[in-house]
Amino acid sequence: MHPFYDLTGKVALVTGGGGDIGGASAMALARAGADVIIVDIRPEPGAERAAAVRALGRKSLVLIGNCADDAVVRDLADKAIAAFGHVDILVNVAGGGDPRWLWELERPDFDKIVANNLGSAWSWAHSLAPHMQAQGWGRIINTASISAKHGGGPPATVSKSAYAAAKAGVLGLTKGLAKELSPSITVNAVCPGLIHARGTKWITEGPEVAEILKTIPKGRVGQPDDVAAAVLFFASPGSDWITGESMDVNGGQYID
Ligand SMILES: NC(=O)c1ccc[n+]([C@@H]2O[C@H](COP(=O)([O-])OP(=O)(O)OC[C@H]3O[C@@H](n4cnc5c(N)ncnc54)[C@H](O)[C@@H]3O)[C@@H](O)[C@H]2O)c1
């Protein structure tokens, strides 16, 4: 393995690790040599992913809880540190879209979307960054979205303004943390476009996909591994001088 990508001896914690993008990211990190802690609100897929990590010869642990709840995150972070002694790489993937329009939401719904996508990333960084700073090395990778940049919306999509706002917040958090946590920790974000996943199958396998593909220069929807490759890059020793960045993983659908 090229030393740029060698994560031997590192411990990664992936929130939303039971899902498609989180799961692919967990496996990519494990293949690069990291032990991987899986955090998810759903026990079953989390356990399956942890078993897959162990099958690669790495250590794994499943932690179940709601990352939108700050007290839960603090408790899970303590458990992670107690079990492994250190967490070197935090990958914030937990979150998800919401297809409802502005007038279908009330303020508590908006707050929930923000807590799920943005508050969760803040709580995890707040809980684990002090440990990373104490050891002098760390990586934080946040999951934003193409919606953070183009606002979401039609054609068929799970993303509208509340989600776009939450994910745009993830980009601001990424830049701010990059400055606050330097030099020991790098903080970067991935911005996936349309990825084939359990929550997007109705689009990627639906009747509107042909129209959507006309807007994607690469001519296909993304796969979870397309995002995992970017996550692995930001987690790697080789990306040490890159912080506060966001990487578009969207097949060229939106370029800035
Ligand atoms: N699939 C896409 O097209 C796409 C595009 C852009 C961004 N994203 C973002 O990527 C991330 C992963 O998406 P995915 O498509 O793999 O979805 P997914 O539903 O397969 O994975 C999300 C995982 O996070 C878990 N989760 C959600 N909220 C949680 C919480 N509060 N606490 C703990 N676990 C929680 C879910 O149980 C699930 O396992 C999300 O943040 C999503 O917004 C996805």
The ligand as a Tripos MOL2 file, in Angstrom:
@<TRIPOS>MOLECULE
LIG
   44    48     1     0     0
SMALL
NO_CHARGES

@<TRIPOS>ATOM
      1 N1        -27.3510    9.3660   -1.1690 N.am      1 LIG1
      2 C1        -27.1750   10.5660   -1.6890 C.2       1 LIG1
      3 O1        -27.5160   10.8150   -2.8580 O.2       1 LIG1
      4 C2        -26.5440   11.6640   -0.8790 C.ar      1 LIG1
      5 C3        -26.1810   12.8540   -1.5310 C.ar      1 LIG1
      6 C4        -25.6120   13.8790   -0.7970 C.ar      1 LIG1
      7 C5        -25.4040   13.7260    0.5590 C.ar      1 LIG1
      8 N2        -25.7790   12.5690    1.1730 N.ar      1 LIG1
      9 C6        -25.5340   12.4720    2.6050 C.3       1 LIG1
     10 O2        -24.7280   11.3490    2.8480 O.3       1 LIG1
     11 C7        -25.0430   10.8040    4.1320 C.3       1 LIG1
     12 C8        -25.3390    9.3190    4.0150 C.3       1 LIG1
     13 O3        -26.3760    9.1340    3.0930 O.3       1 LIG1
     14 P1        -26.7840    7.6860    2.5340 P.3       1 LIG1
     15 O4        -27.3770    7.9130    1.1920 O.co2     1 LIG1
     16 O5        -25.6870    6.7080    2.7100 O.co2     1 LIG1
     17 O6        -28.0040    7.3490    3.5000 O.3       1 LIG1
     18 P2        -28.3030    6.0650    4.4060 P.3       1 LIG1
     19 O7        -29.6820    6.2630    4.9000 O.co2     1 LIG1
     20 O8        -27.9880    4.8080    3.6700 O.co2     1 LIG1
     21 O9        -27.2560    6.2480    5.5800 O.3       1 LIG1
     22 C9        -27.4320    7.1310    6.6360 C.3       1 LIG1
     23 C10       -27.1870    6.3420    7.8940 C.3       1 LIG1
     24 O10       -27.1680    7.2610    8.9850 O.3       1 LIG1
     25 C11       -27.9630    6.7450   10.0190 C.3       1 LIG1
     26 N3        -28.5000    7.8940   10.7390 N.ar      1 LIG1
     27 C12       -29.3010    8.8540   10.2680 C.ar      1 LIG1
     28 N4        -29.5590    9.7570   11.2350 N.ar      1 LIG1
     29 C13       -28.8810    9.3320   12.3340 C.ar      1 LIG1
     30 C14       -28.7500    9.8350   13.6390 C.ar      1 LIG1
     31 N5        -29.3710   10.9560   14.0160 N.pl3     1 LIG1
     32 N6        -27.9790    9.1560   14.5180 N.ar      1 LIG1
     33 C15       -27.3410    8.0140   14.1490 C.ar      1 LIG1
     34 N7        -27.4350    7.4940   12.9230 N.ar      1 LIG1
     35 C16       -28.2020    8.1490   12.0280 C.ar      1 LIG1
     36 C17       -29.0550    5.9220    9.3310 C.3       1 LIG1
     37 O11       -29.6080    4.9340   10.1910 O.3       1 LIG1
     38 C18       -28.2870    5.3240    8.1640 C.3       1 LIG1
     39 O12       -27.7260    4.0730    8.4850 O.3       1 LIG1
     40 C19       -26.1800   11.6320    4.6840 C.3       1 LIG1
     41 O13       -25.6520   12.6390    5.5410 O.3       1 LIG1
     42 C20       -26.7700   12.2570    3.4460 C.3       1 LIG1
     43 O14       -27.4370   13.4660    3.7350 O.3       1 LIG1
     44 C21       -26.3430   11.5370    0.4830 C.ar      1 LIG1
@<TRIPOS>BOND
     1     1     2 1
     2     2     3 2
     3     2     4 1
     4     4     5 ar
     5     4    44 ar
     6     5     6 ar
     7     6     7 ar
     8     7     8 ar
     9     8     9 1
    10     8    44 ar
    11     9    10 1
    12     9    42 1
    13    10    11 1
    14    11    12 1
    15    11    40 1
    16    12    13 1
    17    13    14 1
    18    14    15 2
    19    14    16 1
    20    14    17 1
    21    17    18 1
    22    18    19 2
    23    18    20 1
    24    18    21 1
    25    21    22 1
    26    22    23 1
    27    23    24 1
    28    23    38 1
    29    24    25 1
    30    25    26 1
    31    25    36 1
    32    26    27 ar
    33    26    35 ar
    34    27    28 ar
    35    28    29 ar
    36    29    30 ar
    37    29    35 ar
    38    30    31 1
    39    30    32 ar
    40    32    33 ar
    41    33    34 ar
    42    34    35 ar
    43    36    37 1
    44    36    38 1
    45    38    39 1
    46    40    41 1
    47    40    42 1
    48    42    43 1
@<TRIPOS>SUBSTRUCTURE
     1 LIG1         1 GROUP 0 **** ****
